[in-house]
Amino acid sequence: MKLHDLRPAPGATKTRKRVGRGSGSGLGTTAGKGHKGQKARSGGQTKPGFEGGQMPLTRRLPKRGFNNKNFAVVYEIVNLYQLEDKYDNGDIVNRDTLVEKGLVKGNKDGIKVLGVGELTKKLVVEVHKISSSAEKKIKEVGGEVKILG
C-alpha cells in the first residue's frame, strides 16, 4: 500500500449539498428554503429560544431559589480496578502520578477514589476524598491512605 492508494472507507464521506445551482439539480429556485417567510430570507436564522417577538418562555417563568452550580466542589473519580491496572506494588498514588498515567486530567477541584473492583497491591494513596469501601480494601492489603486538605 502506498500513499496514493489511501481512500476513505466506503460511506465515510458525503458530497456536500450544492444549493441554488439550477432547477436540474433538484435544489434550484428557492434552494430548499421553501417560499417566503423569515427563514427564506438572507440572515433569517433566529437564536435558540426566540419566539417571534413574543416574550420567551424562559423570561416568562419566575426565577426562584438557589443554584449551587457555581460553588459546588467537583471531584475527578478513580476506581480501585484502575489503580490495580496502572500501578505497581509500593507505588504512591497522587494527583501527579494519576495525571501522568492518564487516569485523570487534573483540572477539577480534587480526586476521589471509589471502591469499585479489587486491589491486590500495597499502595500509598494521597487523595482529597475516598469512599469507606475503597479505604477498607486498601488497608486490607497493607496500603496506606492519606487525605489531603
C-alpha positions in Angstrom: 0.0 0.0 0.0 1.3 3.4 -0.9 0.1 7.0 -0.2 -1.7 7.2 -3.5 -3.7 4.1 -2.6 -5.3 5.6 0.5 -9.0 6.2 0.3 -11.7 7.0 2.9 -13.8 3.9 3.9 -16.9 3.5 1.7 -19.7 5.6 3.1 -17.4 7.7 5.2 -17.6 10.8 3.0 -20.6 12.5 1.7 -20.8 15.1 -1.1 -21.9 18.5 0.1 -25.3 19.9 -0.9 -24.9 22.4 -3.7 -28.0 24.6 -3.4 -29.2 27.3 -5.9 -27.4 25.7 -9.0 -30.3 25.5 -11.3 -33.6 23.5 -11.5 -31.9 20.4 -12.8 -30.1 19.9 -9.5 -33.2 19.5 -7.5 -32.2 22.4 -5.2 -32.7 25.3 -7.6 -35.1 28.3 -7.4 -35.7 28.5 -3.6 -32.6 26.5 -2.8 -34.5 24.2 -0.3 -35.8 27.2 1.8 -39.4 27.0 0.8 -41.5 30.1 -0.2 -41.2 33.4 1.7 -41.1 33.8 5.5 -38.3 34.8 7.8 -36.3 31.6 7.3 -36.4 32.0 3.5 -34.6 35.5 3.7 -30.9 36.1 3.9 -29.8 36.2 7.5 -33.2 34.8 8.6 -32.0 32.4 11.3 -33.1 33.2 14.8 -31.4 32.5 18.2 -32.5 29.4 20.1 -35.5 30.2 22.3 -36.7 33.1 20.0 -40.5 33.0 19.8 -41.2 35.5 17.0 -41.1 38.6 19.3 -43.5 37.0 21.9 -42.0 37.1 25.4 -39.9 33.8 25.5 -40.8 31.1 28.0 -37.5 31.4 29.8 -38.3 35.0 30.5 -41.9 34.4 31.4 -41.2 31.9 34.2 -40.1 33.2 37.6 -36.5 32.6 38.7 -36.5 31.4 42.3 -34.3 29.6 44.7 -30.5 29.0 44.9 -28.3 27.1 42.4 -25.1 25.6 43.8 -23.5 25.0 40.4 -21.0 27.9 40.7 -19.9 26.9 44.1 -20.1 23.1 44.1 -16.9 21.1 44.6 -16.4 18.7 41.7 -14.1 15.7 42.1 -12.5 13.5 39.5 -13.3 9.9 40.1 -10.8 7.0 40.1 -11.8 3.3 40.9 -9.7 0.7 42.5 -9.6 -1.5 39.4 -7.9 1.3 37.6 -5.2 1.6 40.3 -4.7 -2.2 40.1 -4.1 -2.0 36.3 -1.8 1.0 36.2 0.3 0.9 39.5 2.9 -1.5 40.8 3.3 -2.7 44.4 4.5 0.1 46.7 3.8 3.0 44.4 2.5 6.3 45.5 -0.9 7.4 44.1 -1.4 11.1 44.0 -2.6 13.8 41.5 0.7 14.0 39.6 1.0 10.2 39.1 -2.7 9.9 38.2 -2.3 12.6 35.5 0.9 11.0 34.2 -0.8 7.6 33.8 -3.8 9.2 32.1 -6.4 8.3 34.8 -7.4 11.9 35.5 -6.9 15.3 33.8 -6.1 17.1 37.0 -8.3 20.2 36.2 -11.1 19.7 38.8 -11.2 20.6 42.5 -9.9 17.3 43.8 -9.7 13.5 43.3 -11.9 10.9 44.9 -11.2 7.1 45.0 -14.2 4.7 44.8 -14.2 1.1 45.8 -15.2 -0.5 42.5 -13.0 -3.5 41.8 -10.4 -5.4 43.8 -6.9 -4.4 44.9 -4.0 -6.8 45.5 -1.2 -4.3 45.5 0.1 -2.3 48.5 -0.3 1.4 47.6 0.2 4.7 49.3 -2.9 6.7 48.3 -2.8 10.5 48.7 -6.2 12.0 47.6 -8.8 14.6 48.6 -11.6 12.1 49.3 -12.1 8.3 49.4 -15.1 6.1 49.9 -15.2 3.9 53.0 -15.2 0.7 50.9 -12.1 1.8 49.0 -10.3 2.8 52.2 -11.2 -0.6 53.7 -9.9 -2.5 50.7 -6.6 -0.5 50.5 -5.9 -1.1 54.2 -6.8 -4.8 54.0 -3.9 -5.4 51.5 -1.5 -3.3 53.7 -1.8 0.0 51.9 -1.9 3.5 53.3 -4.4 6.3 52.9 -3.6 10.0 53.3 -6.4 12.5 53.0 -5.3 15.9 51.6 -6.7 19.1 53.0 
